[in-house]
Amino acid sequence: MTLLEQLERRLKQLPPEKQNEVLDFAEFLRQRLASTPSAEQRPLRQHPAFGSWRGRNIDALEYQHKLREEWDART
């Protein structure tokens, strides 16, 4: 049974006023999705993690190599 069939089956079991609430909620989700830029649409510089290493005086590549060495040592 597809998701759409499952939704239709459940929706038919609800009284008409609750069916309208489901419809309103679906419209709310659609509008929210349309107004929220996806990760592909948002520039990387706007990501919350951007710049999180700034000011730490840590060489990121050196840190990465150190972590990999630790992981390799565990295996």
N, C-alpha and C positions, 0 to 999 in steps of 0.2 A: 504494500500500500504506500503510495507516494505521500509526501508531506502535505501536498495540496488536498489530497483525498482525506487525510487525517483531520486537517483543519476543517474541511467542509463537514465531515461527520460530526465533529465536536460542536461546530457552530449551529448545526441543525438541532442539536439537543438543548440549546439555550433559548430562553424566551426572547421575543423580539427586541425588548429594551436592552437586554444584554448583548444581543447581536449588534445593535447600534453602537454600544460601548466598544466592542471589538473593532468595529469599523473606524470609529474615532481614534482608537489607539493605533491602529495600522496607519492611519493618515498622519498622526503625530510622529510615528517612527520614520515614515517616508520624508516628512518635512525636515526632521532633525538630521537625517542622513544627507539630505540635499544641502543643508546649510553648514555641515561640518566637513571641512576639507579632509580628504583621506591622506594617508601617509605619503602616497605618490604625488599628491597635489601640493603638499606643504613643503616649503624649502627646508633643507636639512638644518640650516642655521636657526630655524624656529623650533627645532626639537628640544624638549626640556633637558636632554643630556648633553647638548652641544656646549662645548667649552668647560665641561666638568673637570678636565685635567689642567686647565689653565691655572697658573700660579702655584703649582705643586712642585716644581723643579724636579720632575721625574721624567726620565727618558722612556717614552711609551714602548719603543721597540725592545729596549733592555728589559723592561718590566714583563713584556710578553714572552721573551725568551726565558726569563727566570721562571715564570709560571709553567711554561711547557716543560722545562727541565724537571720541575717538581712533579708534574703529572706523569712524565715518562718514568720517573723514579718509582712511582707507585705501581706500575705495571710489571 
